[in-house]
Amino acid sequence: MPEADHEGQRYASDQRQETPGFYLKGSHQLDWGMKNRLARVFDPASGRTVMLAVDHGYFQGPTSGLERIDLSIVPLLPFCDALFCTRGILRSVIPAQCQKPMVLRASGGPSILRDELSDEQIAMDMDDAVRLNAAGVGIQVFIGGEHETRSVHNMTRLVDAGLRAGVPVMGITAVGKNMVRDAKYFRLACRIIAELGAQYVKTYFVEDGFETVTASCPVPIVMAGGKKLPELEALTMAFNAVQQGAAGVDMGRNIFQSEAPQAMIAAVAAVVHKNMKPKEAFKLFDTFKRRAGSVSEVMRRAKTE
């Protein structure tokens, strides 16, 4: 895979990209409405976000932990900075009085029954995102996939519609079953997505070279949670990601499939927003798990510890 520079050169990962006039990387020259929507998703105090991803059903159906969104996810809403879901779930399950920003899955097509998942298309209109008061939309981009060009053009059409409406687009690096998941691939995918106009990018963490992925991407990166891990490992992954330049996480299974989802999302928030070390955050998780009997108790303790 060709790159402009020799491996490991010129990333300057220790030098922040300047964003005069606005706190979020690469967003200072956007329109007011789009910046306002981004400020709803990314906490202005920390510059980071804890997004709760529950969009899995758009191709997996009732994923484990998401069988009843009203019972498993609605109680978690007080803890997240934003919810990443489908418009169907938003309309049918999420209470309209919820003040949390919603980022909507905007692509779809093949189900988990198909071997090739890259044959996606835009699956909602930007007018509907505005109608639903969405803070953003997200779309898969399959760099290197069989339908790469189509997925790129899906995103650029959505970006154009978002610019007209003031709605940010989150480009998501989708990886195929046989694709190498390393920093070299994610540098390529994230940069392409950003170059073609996405306001922020969701991608996976890699142990070796993740700081070069974030440094070479001119817009914010949020880390995808990926497969379910033991709680300490998931907290460690989130900590390493934000310390290496990620502007937060968009985590799903590592929260809603946890043995104590409320405690887990509170611990993730401590890592992301307060730079809490993973072992300390795990102790916080364990404390919440043992002592918190309700959402209100977890929230009270999260604010005081």
Sequence and secondary structure as in RCSB ss.txt:
>XXXX:A:sequence
MPEADHEGQRYASDQRQETPGFYLKGSHQLDWGMKNRLARVFDPASGRTVMLAVDHGYFQGPTSGLERIDLSIVP
LLPFCDALFCTRGILRSVIPAQCQKPMVLRASGGPSILRDELSDEQIAMDMDDAVRLNAAGVGIQVFIGGEHETR
SVHNMTRLVDAGLRAGVPVMGITAVGKNMVRDAKYFRLACRIIAELGAQYVKTYFVEDGFETVTASCPVPIVMAG
GKKLPELEALTMAFNAVQQGAAGVDMGRNIFQSEAPQAMIAAVAAVVHKNMKPKEAFKLFDTFKRRAGSVSEVMR
RAKTE
>XXXX:A:secstr
   SS TT S  TTS    TTSSSTT TTS HHHHHHHHHHS TTTS EEEEE  THHHHSS TT S HHHHTGG
GTTT SEEEE HHHHHHTS TT  S EEEE EE   TTSS     EE S HHHHHHTT SEEEEEE TTSTTHHH
HHHHHHHHHHHHHHHT  EEEEE   TT   SHHHHHHHHHHHHHTT SEEEEE  TTTHHHHHHT SS EEEE 
 S   HHHHHHHHHHHHHTT  EEEE HHHHTSSSHHHHHHHHHHHHHH   HHHHHHHHHHHHHH  SHHHHHH
HHHH 
